[in-house]
C-alpha cells in the first residue's frame, strides 16, 4: 500500500505542477498569435527543451525500455532513430520552414504551392497523425494509474486529457511552451536519478541477484526471481525454450487447466482470464517472436532477423520526425531561421542524453522483472523495476519518481499534439479566432480520449512507429521537395500525400485486423515505410513533372525567402491577416519570453 501512496503522490505532484505552470503562463496569452505560435518569440534554448519535452513521449519514457526488455539489441534502433531524425530536420528543413512565415503545416503547403485544396488535404493528415499519436499516450496513462489505484484504465486517460485541455484552453502555445520545457528537465531527472541508484545497487551487490551471479550473455532463458503468479488478460502465444512445470487455472493449449501443467519446448497458447503460477528459478516463457534466450537477445537480428522490417523502421524514424506536426509547429515559434536551426542542434544533445537511461533500464528489467515477458506488458517494466531491485521504502521512492516522469511524458506529448491539431482545426476549419482555438481544443482532446477507451491497447512503440511512417509518407516528401525542388506542383504534392498516406493507413487497418484474428499479416504491414516512402516520393516527382503548368508563378520569390539569410529581412509573416498589423505585433512583442 505504501508503494501505491508514494506513486500516487508523484503522479499528482506532476499534474498539479503542470496545471500551475500552465495557468501562470496563460495569463499573458490574449491573441490568436499567442495561442498558435507564442508570438514567435521563443528563444532557442527554451524551445529546445520544449521540443524535447513534447517529443519524449510515453514511447520514449516507458516503451523503449520495454522493447529493450523484449527484443534486446534489435530495439536499439528506436532511440537511435528517434534522435537521428533531428539531424535531417536541422540540415534540410528547420530554417527554411521558419523563414516561410507559415504558422501551421497546412499553411506551409499553401504558402509554397498556392493551393487551398492541398491545404485542406494536409489538415486532414495532421489530424490523423495527431490522433494516431495521442491515443497510445492516453492508454498508457490509464494503465499507469490503474497500477496505482483500483480504477478502470479510462480514469487515468481522462485525468490526463482534462489537464491537457485546461492548459491548452487557457494559453495555447504560449502556456504549453513553458510547461513542456519544465517537463523535459523533470523527465530527465525522473529517469536518470532512479537509473543511477538502481545501477549502484546492482553493482554494489557484486552483480548478484538472490545470491546468484547474473549474466545476459549466456544461451539461457531468463528465470523468475521469485514465486510468481501472472494473470493473463488477453490471449497470448508463448514460446518455451527449456521445459517448465507450472500451475495453471483457466485454459492453455486449447484445453481446460486446473492444476499442474507441463510445457515442453515450443509454443503454447494461453487464453484470456488464465492464471499462471511459476516457481522461483524456473525458465520464463516469452511472447512468440521475441528472443527466447539471453544470448540471442543480446545479438542483433539473431531471432530470424527480419532485416526488411528493421530497414523500414529506420527509414520511418529518420524521415518521420520532419513530418510530425507537433514537432514542426514548435519551429514556427522561433524568432528566425537561425534560431530554428540552433534549436534543433540543442534538441539533438538533449535527446542523446535522455535515451541513455531507458536502454539501461531495459537491460536491468531482463534480470529483475522477466515475468512481463509472459504477458507481453513490457511497457510496464520501468514502473515495476524499482520494487524488484530495492524492496521497501527506497523502491517506493524510486517508483514514485519514475511514475512522476511517466505522467510528465503523458502530459507533455499530449499537450503538443492537442496544440498542433487545435491550431489546424481552428485556422483551416473555423475562422482562426481565440474562441475557435478553444473549441478546437475540446475536440482535439475529446476524440482521442473516446478512441483510447474504445480501442484495444497494443505495444505503444509499435503504434508510435506507425505514426512516424505516416508522417514520413505524407509530409516529408512535400517538405524536402518544397524546400529544395522548384518544379514541385500542388497536384504532385497532393497525389504523393494520398498515395503515401493511403498505403500507410491501409497497412494500419490490415495489421489491426490481423492482430485480432491470429496475426496472419506479413511484417511489412506493421513497418510499411520502406515501401510507402519511396512510393510517395516517386508519385510527387512524376505527377509534378506531368503538370508543369501548376508550378506557382511566384516560386522564385518564395524560395528566395526560405533560403535567404535572416539579416536580409525577407521573411514575411503569413499570419498578418489573422493576427493584426505589423505595428500591433510589435506592440505585443513587448511581452516576449525571457531571452536565454
C-alpha positions in Angstrom: 0.0 0.0 0.0 2.8 2.4 0.8 4.3 2.0 -2.7 1.0 3.0 -4.2 0.7 6.0 -2.0 4.2 7.2 -3.0 3.4 6.6 -6.7 0.1 8.4 -6.4 1.8 11.3 -4.7 4.4 11.6 -7.5 1.7 11.5 -10.2 -0.5 14.1 -8.6 2.5 16.3 -7.9 3.3 16.4 -11.6 -0.3 17.0 -12.5 -0.6 19.9 -10.0 2.7 21.4 -11.1 1.7 21.2 -14.8 -1.6 22.8 -14.1 0.0 25.6 -12.1 2.8 26.4 -14.6 0.2 26.4 -17.5 -2.1 28.7 -15.6 0.8 31.1 -14.8 1.9 31.2 -18.4 -1.6 31.5 -19.8 -2.2 34.9 -18.1 -0.3 36.7 -20.8 -2.0 34.9 -23.7 -4.7 37.0 -25.3 -4.4 36.9 -29.1 -4.6 34.2 -31.7 -0.8 34.6 -32.2 -0.2 33.7 -28.6 -2.3 30.6 -28.9 -0.8 29.4 -32.2 2.8 30.4 -32.3 3.6 32.0 -28.9 4.2 35.4 -30.7 7.2 33.8 -32.5 9.5 35.0 -29.6 10.7 31.7 -28.1 14.4 31.6 -27.8 16.4 28.5 -29.0 17.4 27.0 -25.6 13.9 27.2 -24.1 12.4 26.0 -27.4 14.9 23.1 -27.5 13.8 22.0 -24.0 10.1 22.3 -25.0 10.7 20.3 -28.2 12.4 17.6 -26.3 9.7 17.7 -23.6 6.9 17.0 -26.1 9.0 14.6 -28.2 9.9 12.4 -25.3 6.6 10.7 -25.1 5.4 7.6 -23.3 7.0 5.6 -26.1 10.4 7.1 -25.1 10.0 7.0 -21.3 8.3 3.6 -21.0 8.2 2.0 -24.4 11.9 2.0 -25.2 12.8 0.2 -22.0 10.0 -2.3 -22.7 11.3 -3.0 -26.2 14.8 -3.5 -24.9 13.5 -6.0 -22.3 11.7 -7.9 -25.0 13.8 -7.6 -28.2 17.2 -6.7 -26.9 19.7 -5.3 -29.4 17.1 -5.1 -32.2 15.2 -2.5 -30.2 18.2 0.0 -30.1 17.1 1.3 -33.5 14.2 3.1 -31.8 16.2 5.5 -29.6 18.8 5.9 -32.5 16.1 6.7 -35.0 14.1 9.0 -32.6 17.3 11.1 -32.2 18.8 10.9 -35.7 15.6 12.3 -37.3 16.5 15.7 -35.9 19.8 15.7 -37.9 17.9 15.6 -41.2 15.4 18.2 -39.8 18.3 20.5 -38.9 20.1 20.1 -42.2 17.3 20.4 -44.6 14.1 21.8 -43.2 14.2 23.8 -39.9 15.5 27.2 -41.0 13.6 27.4 -44.4 10.4 26.3 -42.7 10.6 29.1 -40.2 11.5 31.7 -42.9 8.5 30.7 -44.9 6.4 32.7 -42.5 3.8 29.8 -42.1 2.2 29.1 -38.7 0.9 25.6 -39.3 2.0 22.7 -41.6 -1.0 23.1 -43.9 -0.3 26.8 -44.1 3.2 26.0 -45.3 1.7 23.8 -48.0 -0.4 26.7 -49.2 2.4 29.2 -48.9 4.7 27.1 -51.0 2.3 25.8 -53.6 -0.6 28.2 -53.5 -3.4 25.7 -53.2 -6.3 25.8 -50.8 -7.2 22.2 -51.7 -3.8 21.0 -50.8 -4.0 22.9 -47.5 -7.3 21.1 -46.7 -5.8 17.7 -47.5 -2.8 18.4 -45.3 -5.1 19.4 -42.5 -6.8 16.0 -42.7 -3.5 14.2 -42.4 -2.4 16.4 -39.5 -5.5 15.3 -37.6 -4.9 11.6 -38.5 -1.3 11.7 -37.3 -2.2 13.6 -34.1 -4.9 11.2 -33.2 -2.8 8.1 -34.0 0.0 9.5 -31.8 -2.1 10.7 -28.8 -4.3 7.7 -28.4 -1.5 5.4 -27.0 -0.3 8.2 -24.7 -3.7 8.2 -23.1 -4.0 4.4 -23.0 -0.7 4.1 -21.2 -1.7 6.9 -18.8 -4.7 4.8 -17.9 -2.6 1.7 -17.4 -0.1 3.6 -15.2 -2.9 4.9 -12.9 -4.6 1.5 -12.8 -1.3 0.1 -11.5 -1.6 2.5 -8.6 -5.3 2.6 -7.8 -8.0 0.0 -8.3 -9.7 2.1 -11.0 -10.5 1.3 -14.7 -7.9 2.4 -17.2 -10.2 5.1 -18.7 -9.8 7.1 -15.4 -6.1 7.9 -16.0 -6.7 8.7 -19.6 -9.5 11.1 -18.6 -7.3 12.8 -16.0 -4.5 13.5 -18.5 -7.0 14.7 -21.1 -8.7 17.1 -18.7 -5.3 18.6 -17.6 -4.1 19.0 -21.2 -7.3 20.6 -22.4 -7.4 23.0 -19.5 -3.8 24.1 -20.1 -4.2 24.4 -23.9 -7.6 26.1 -23.5 -6.1 28.7 -21.2 -2.9 29.7 -23.1 -2.3 27.6 -26.2 1.2 27.5 -27.4 2.4 30.3 -25.1 1.4 28.3 -22.0 2.5 24.9 -23.3 6.0 26.1 -24.2 6.8 26.8 -20.6 5.1 23.6 -19.4 7.0 21.4 -21.9 10.4 23.0 -21.1 9.8 22.2 -17.4 8.7 18.7 -18.2 11.8 17.8 -20.2 14.1 18.5 -17.2 11.6 16.8 -14.9 11.6 13.7 -17.1 15.4 13.7 -17.4 15.7 13.7 -13.6 12.9 11.2 -13.1 14.6 8.6 -15.3 18.3 9.4 -14.6 18.3 9.5 -10.8 16.5 6.1 -10.3 18.7 4.6 -13.0 21.9 5.7 -11.2 20.5 4.4 -7.9 19.4 1.0 -9.3 22.7 0.5 -11.1 24.6 1.3 -7.9 22.6 -1.2 -6.0 23.2 -3.8 -8.7 26.9 -3.2 -8.8 27.2 -2.8 -5.1 25.7 -6.3 -4.8 28.5 -7.6 -6.9 26.3 -8.4 -9.9 24.4 -10.9 -7.8 20.6 -11.5 -7.9 19.3 -13.5 -5.0 22.8 -14.6 -4.2 23.5 -15.9 -7.7 25.7 -14.5 -10.4 23.7 -12.8 -13.2 24.6 -12.6 -16.9 22.8 -11.6 -20.1 25.4 -13.2 -22.4 24.7 -17.0 -21.9 22.4 -19.0 -24.1 19.9 -19.4 -21.3 16.4 -18.2 -21.0 15.6 -15.6 -18.3 14.4 -17.0 -15.0 11.9 -16.0 -12.4 13.4 -14.2 -9.4 10.7 -15.4 -7.0 7.5 -17.5 -7.0 5.3 -15.5 -9.4 1.6 -15.5 -10.2 0.6 -14.0 -13.5 -2.9 -13.0 -14.6 -3.2 -13.2 -18.4 -5.7 -10.6 -19.5 -5.5 -11.0 -23.3 -4.8 -14.2 -25.3 -1.1 -14.8 -25.8 1.1 -17.2 -27.7 4.2 -18.1 -25.6 7.5 -19.7 -26.7 9.2 -22.0 -24.3 13.0 -22.7 -24.6 13.5 -25.0 -21.6 10.8 -27.4 -20.2 8.9 -25.9 -17.4 6.4 -27.1 -14.8 3.7 -24.6 -13.7 0.3 -24.4 -12.1 -2.5 -23.0 -14.3 -6.1 -22.1 -13.8 -8.0 -21.4 -17.0 -7.2 -22.6 -20.5 -3.9 -23.5 -22.1 -3.2 -25.0 -25.5 -7.0 -25.1 -26.1 -7.8 -27.3 -23.1 -9.1 -26.5 -19.6 -6.3 -26.4 -17.0 -6.8 -26.6 -13.2 -3.5 -27.6 -11.5 0.0 -28.7 -12.6 0.9 -28.3 -16.3 4.0 -29.3 -18.2 5.2 -27.2 -21.1 7.8 -28.7 -23.3 10.0 -26.7 -25.8 7.9 -25.0 -28.4 4.9 -22.6 -28.5 1.9 -22.7 -26.2 -1.4 -20.8 -26.3 -2.8 -19.2 -23.2 -6.4 -17.9 -23.2 -7.6 -14.6 -21.6 -8.5 -14.9 -17.9 -6.0 -17.7 -17.2 -3.8 -17.5 -14.1 -0.3 -19.0 -14.3 1.9 -19.7 -11.3 5.7 -20.2 -11.7 8.1 -21.3 -9.1 11.3 -19.4 -8.3 14.2 -20.2 -10.7 12.1 -21.7 -13.5 12.6 -20.6 -17.0 10.5 -17.7 -18.3 8.3 -18.3 -21.4 8.4 -15.3 -23.7 5.9 -13.9 -26.2 6.3 -15.6 -29.6 8.6 -13.7 -31.9 10.8 -12.3 -29.1 14.3 -13.8 -28.3 13.8 -16.8 -26.0 17.3 -16.8 -24.5 19.7 -14.1 -23.4 22.5 -14.8 -25.9 20.2 -14.2 -28.9 18.6 -11.3 -27.0 21.9 -9.6 -26.9 22.8 -10.3 -30.5 21.2 -8.2 -33.3 19.0 -10.0 -35.9 19.6 -13.3 -34.2 16.0 -14.4 -33.9 15.3 -14.9 -37.5 16.4 -11.4 -38.3 13.7 -9.6 -40.2 16.1 -7.0 -41.9 13.3 -5.8 -44.1 11.3 -4.5 -41.0 14.5 -3.1 -39.5 15.4 -1.0 -42.5 11.8 0.1 -42.8 11.8 1.2 -39.2 15.0 3.1 -39.6 13.6 4.9 -42.7 10.3 5.8 -40.9 12.0 7.2 -37.8 14.7 9.1 -39.7 12.3 10.8 -42.1 9.2 10.8 -40.0 10.5 13.3 -37.5 10.4 16.1 -40.0 6.8 15.3 -40.8 5.4 15.2 -37.3 3.0 18.2 -36.9 3.6 18.7 -33.2 7.3 18.8 -33.8 7.2 21.2 -36.7 4.8 23.6 -35.0 7.5 24.4 -32.5 9.8 25.8 -35.1 7.2 28.4 -36.1 7.7 29.9 -32.6 11.4 30.8 -33.1 12.2 34.4 -33.9 14.1 33.5 -37.1 15.6 30.7 -39.2 19.0 30.8 -37.4 17.3 30.3 -34.0 15.3 27.3 -35.5 18.5 25.6 -36.7 20.2 26.2 -33.3 17.1 24.8 -31.5 17.4 21.6 -33.5 21.1 21.3 -32.6 20.3 21.6 -28.9 17.5 19.1 -29.2 20.0 16.5 -30.6 22.1 16.9 -27.5 19.2 16.8 -25.1 17.7 13.6 -26.7 21.0 11.8 -26.9 21.5 12.4 -23.1 18.0 11.2 -22.3 18.0 7.9 -24.3 21.0 6.5 -22.4 18.8 5.7 -19.4 15.8 3.7 -20.9 18.3 1.4 -22.5 19.9 0.7 -19.2 16.6 0.1 -17.5 15.6 -2.3 -20.2 18.7 -4.4 -19.6 18.0 -4.4 -15.8 14.4 -5.4 -16.4 15.5 -8.6 -18.2 17.1 -9.7 -15.0 14.6 -8.4 -12.4 11.1 -8.4 -14.0 11.2 -11.2 -16.6 7.5 -12.1 -15.8 6.5 -9.2 -18.1 7.7 -11.3 -21.0 4.9 -13.8 -20.3 2.0 -11.3 -20.6 3.7 -9.0 -23.2 3.0 -6.0 -21.0 6.6 -4.9 -21.2 5.7 -1.2 -21.3 5.3 -1.5 -17.5 8.9 -2.5 -17.0 10.1 0.9 -15.9 7.4 1.2 -13.3 7.8 -2.3 -11.9 11.6 -2.5 -11.8 12.3 -0.4 -8.6 10.4 -2.7 -6.3 12.2 -5.7 -7.6 15.7 -4.2 -7.2 15.0 -2.3 -4.0 12.1 -3.6 -1.9 10.9 -1.3 0.8 10.9 2.4 1.2 13.7 3.1 -1.3 11.9 1.2 -4.0 8.7 3.1 -3.2 10.5 6.4 -3.6 12.2 5.4 -6.9 8.9 4.1 -8.2 7.2 7.4 -7.3 9.9 9.4 -9.1 9.5 7.2 -12.2 5.7 7.5 -12.1 6.0 11.2 -11.9 8.3 11.2 -15.0 5.8 8.9 -16.8 2.9 11.3 -16.2 5.1 14.2 -17.3 5.6 12.2 -20.6 1.9 11.7 -21.0 1.1 15.3 -20.4 3.8 17.0 -22.4 3.4 14.9 -25.6 -0.4 15.0 -25.4 -0.2 18.8 -25.0 1.9 19.3 -28.1 -0.3 17.1 -30.1 -3.5 18.8 -29.0 -2.0 22.2 -29.7 -1.0 21.2 -33.2 -4.3 19.7 -34.1 -6.2 22.6 -32.5 -4.2 25.1 -34.5 -5.1 23.3 -37.7 -8.8 22.9 -36.9 -9.1 26.5 -35.8 -7.5 28.0 -38.8 -8.5 25.6 -41.6 -12.0 24.6 -40.4 -13.0 27.5 -38.3 -12.2 31.2 -38.5 -8.9 31.3 -36.5 -10.2 33.3 -33.5 -9.3 32.6 -29.9 -12.7 31.2 -29.3 -12.3 28.9 -32.3 -9.0 27.6 -31.0 -10.6 26.8 -27.7 -13.4 24.9 -29.2 -11.0 23.0 -31.4 -9.0 22.1 -28.3 -12.0 20.4 -26.8 -12.5 18.4 -30.0 -8.8 17.6 -30.3 -8.7 16.2 -26.8 -12.1 14.6 -26.6 -11.9 12.5 -29.8 -8.6 10.7 -28.9 -10.0 10.1 -25.4 -13.0 8.3 -26.8 -10.8 6.2 -29.1 -8.3 5.4 -26.3 -11.2 4.0 -24.3 -12.7 2.1 -27.2 -9.6 0.6 -28.9 -7.6 -2.2 -27.5 -4.1 -1.2 -26.3 -1.1 -2.5 -28.3 2.7 -2.1 -27.9 3.0 1.7 -27.7 6.3 2.0 -29.5 4.9 0.0 -32.4 1.9 2.3 -32.6 4.1 5.4 -32.5 6.3 3.8 -35.2 3.2 3.7 -37.4 2.7 7.4 -36.7 6.2 8.1 -37.9 5.6 6.0 -41.0 2.5 8.1 -41.8 4.4 11.3 -41.3 7.3 10.2 -43.4 5.0 9.1 -46.2 2.9 12.3 -46.4 4.7 15.5 -45.2 8.3 14.5 -45.6 8.3 14.5 -49.4 6.4 17.8 -49.5 8.8 19.5 -47.1 12.0 18.2 -48.7 10.9 18.8 -52.2 9.1 22.0 -51.4 12.2 23.5 -49.9 14.8 22.2 -52.4 13.0 21.5 -55.7 11.5 24.4 -57.6 9.4 22.2 -60.0 7.1 20.8 -57.3 3.4 21.4 -58.0 0.4 21.2 -55.7 -1.1 18.4 -57.9 2.1 16.3 -57.4 2.2 17.1 -53.7 -1.5 16.1 -53.2 -1.0 12.9 -55.3 2.0 11.9 -53.2 0.3 12.6 -50.0 -2.7 10.5 -51.0 -0.6 7.6 -52.2 1.8 7.5 -49.3 -0.8 8.2 -46.6 -3.3 5.9 -48.1 -0.8 3.0 -48.2 0.1 3.5 -44.5 -3.5 3.8 -43.4 -4.4 0.6 -45.3 -1.4 -1.1 -43.7 -2.6 0.0 -40.3 -6.1 -1.4 -40.9 -4.8 -4.7 -42.2 -2.3 -5.0 -39.3 -5.0 -4.2 -36.8 -7.4 -6.9 -38.2 -4.5 -9.3 -38.3 -3.7 -8.8 -34.7 -7.3 -9.5 -33.8 -7.6 -12.6 -35.9 -4.4 -14.6 -35.4 -1.5 -12.5 -36.7 -1.6 -13.6 -40.3 -0.3 -10.4 -41.9 3.4 -10.2 -43.1 5.7 -7.9 -41.1 5.6 -5.3 -43.9 2.1 -4.2 -42.8 3.5 -3.3 -39.3 6.5 -1.5 -40.8 5.5 -0.2 -44.2 7.7 2.8 -44.6 10.3 1.1 -46.8 7.5 0.8 -49.5 5.3 3.8 -48.7 8.0 6.5 -48.5 9.6 5.7 -51.9 6.2 5.4 -53.4 5.2 8.8 -52.1 8.4 10.5 -53.4 8.1 8.9 -56.8 4.5 9.9 -57.1 5.2 13.5 -56.2 8.0 13.7 -58.7 6.3 12.0 -61.6 3.0 13.9 -61.2 4.8 17.2 -60.7 6.7 16.7 -64.0 3.5 15.8 -65.7 1.8 19.1 -64.5 4.4 21.9 -65.1 1.6 24.4 -65.6 0.7 24.1 -61.9 4.1 25.5 -60.8 3.4 28.6 -58.8 4.2 31.8 -60.6 6.0 33.3 -57.6 8.1 30.2 -56.9 11.3 32.1 -57.2 10.3 34.7 -54.6 9.1 32.0 -52.2 12.3 30.0 -52.5 14.4 33.2 -52.1 12.5 34.0 -48.9 13.1 30.5 -47.5 16.8 30.4 -48.3 18.0 34.0 -47.9 19.9 34.8 -44.7 17.7 36.2 -41.9 19.5 39.6 -41.7 18.3 40.5 -45.2 14.8 40.8 -43.7 12.9 38.9 -46.4 10.8 36.8 -44.1 7.2 37.6 -44.3 4.6 36.5 -41.6 1.6 35.0 -43.4 -0.5 35.5 -40.3 -0.9 39.3 -40.6 -4.5 38.9 -41.8 -5.4 36.8 -38.8 -3.2 38.4 -36.1 -3.4 42.0 -37.0 -0.9 44.6 -38.4 2.8 44.6 -38.1 2.5 47.6 -35.6 0.2 45.6 -33.4 2.5 42.6 -33.4 5.4 44.9 -32.5 3.4 46.1 -29.5 2.5 42.6 -28.5 6.2 41.6 -28.7 7.0 43.7 -25.6 5.7 40.7 -23.6 8.1 38.3 -25.2 9.7 35.3 -23.5 12.7 35.8 -21.4 15.9 35.9 -23.5 18.2 32.9 -23.0 
